[in-house]
Amino acid sequence: MTSLRRTTAAVLAAVLVAAGVAGGAAVSGRTTVFRAESGSMAPEISEGDIVVAVRAANAVPARGDVVLFNDPGEWARVAARLTGVDRVAPTFVKRVVGLPGERVSCCDGDGRIMIDGEPLAEPYLLAGTTLASVLAFDVIVPPDAVFVMGDSRSASIDSRDLGPVPLHDVFAVQQWVLRMP
């Protein structure tokens, strides 16, 4: 990263943190800025990184999109309990794996997620991941929802634990990530 880009990144990060984006989302027009609170999306997004996303107005995200969504119910409370912290922000960032109406299951003989009986290629997974999930599951995604998972599967609480996310709770799709030192 060049010196100018480092300086710009540092200034942007300082402004965002000062504006209270830590662990939440700040929305301006069509752009949303979010500071990641966990490593559940590593290596794509690390804890503390800033995610810049575009608002997704009533659109179904594509498989592989990284989305921001509001707590669809009990996610924050359950995530806090499972991770042993007092509070988890009610905004989450995860990757869309299953689309409305699809059957998402784990796993085939090679440890891959299956979509409607076909293995899913997941080049974004954390290096060295040989099993896409240690949790077995078999879910039909409702017509108004998506199935999401973190890229760092062992560090992620996601649809495997808490079910599909209603589309009305998905509010943005990642455009780029500002890596924080």
N, C-alpha and C positions, 0 to 999 in steps of 0.2 A: 504494500500500500504506500502510495506517495505521501510526502509530508503534508501536502495540501489536503489530500483525502483524509489523512489521520486527523488533522486539525478540524476539518469540516465535520467529521464523525464525532469528535469529542465535543464540539460546540453543540451539534444537534442533540447528542445524548444528554448533555447538561441541561439544555432547554426542556427536553422531554421529561427528564427526571424532576426538574424544578416545577414543571407543570403538573406533576402528580401522576405520571403514567406508570409508575412502579406498580407492577402487578395488576394493571388494569388497561383499559383501552381509552384513548383520546380520539374523538371523531371530529373531522373537519371536512365538510362537503362529502365527497366520495371517498376520501382517504381516511383510514384508521391506522393508528399507531399503537403498538402493544409491546410491553416489556415482558419477556418470558420469565416465569417464576421457577421453572423446573428444567431438568435435563431430559424430559420425556420425549423431546423431538430431536435429540442429538443423533447424528452429527449435523443435520440441516439447521437446527436452531438450538443454541446452548443457553443455559441459565444466564439471564441478564441481557441477552441479545435483544435488539429492538426489531420488531417485525412491522413492516409497512405493508398494508393490505388495502385493497379496493373493495368498497362496499358491494355486496352481492344482492341486488334488489330482486327478490323472489325468483332467483335463478337456481337451478339444480347444479351444484358444483360437479366438476368432472372427477373421475377416479384419478387419484394421485395428487389432486389439489390439496394444499395445506390451507385449512380454514380456521377462522376465529368464530367462536360461538358462545352464546350466553348459556349459563347453567340451565339445563333443561328440567331441573327439578332438584334432585338431591346430590348432584355431582360434587359440589364444593364441600358439603358436609361429610359425605362419605370419603372423599379424597383426603380431607383433613384428618379424619379418624384413622384411615389406613396408613397415612404417612406420619402420624403422631405429632401433628402440628395443631395449633389453636385455630388457625383460619387459613382457608385457601380462597383466592380471589374468584369471583363468579364468572370470569371469562377464561375460556380454554382455547388452546391451539393444538390441532391434531390433523392427521392426513386422512383424506377420504379413501376408504378401501372398498366399501360396498355401496352401491347405488339403490334407489328405490326399486323394490320388487325382486332384487337379487337374493340368492341363497349364498351366505358367507359361512365358511366352515374351516375348521382347523383339525387336522392338517393332513396332507397327503403323505405318502411313504417317505418323501424327501424333506418333510417338515415345512412345506409351503402352504400358505393360505389358499383355499379353493373358492372360486367364484363360479356358481352354477356348475360345479363339477370340474372346472378347469383350473390348473395352477396359475397363481398370480405372480408375475415377475415383479420383484421389489428391489430395484437397484439402490434405493435410498436407505435401506436398512443399515444400522450400525455395523461396521466392518467386523467380521468374525461371527455374525449371527448365523447359526446353522439351523435353528428352529424358530419359525415365525411367531410362535406362541407356546408357552408352557401350559396355557389353559386350553382345554378342548372346548369347542363351541360349535353350534350349528344353528344359524339364525336366518330367518327370512326377513329382509329389511322391509318395513312398512312402506306403502306408496308415498308417504309424506315425510320420509326420513332418510338419513345416510348412516352408514356404519363407519366409525372413525377409530384410528389407532395411532399411538405414538410410534415414532421410528425407533426409539430405544425401548423395545418391548418390555424388557425387565424393569424399566423405570417408569412405565406408563400405566395410569389408571384410565381406562377408555371404554369403548363400546363392549369389549369383552366382559368387563365387570358391571357396567351400568346400562347397557343397551344402546340401541340406535339413537341418534340425535335428530329431533324434529327439524325439518327444513326452516321453519319460522324462527328457530334459534340461531341458525347460521347467518352471520351478518357480514362477513368479509372473506376474501380469498387473498392469500399472501402474494405479494409482488416481488419484494426483496427483503433481505435481512441485513441489518447493520450489526456486525460482530463487535461485541464489547470486550475489552481486555479483562 
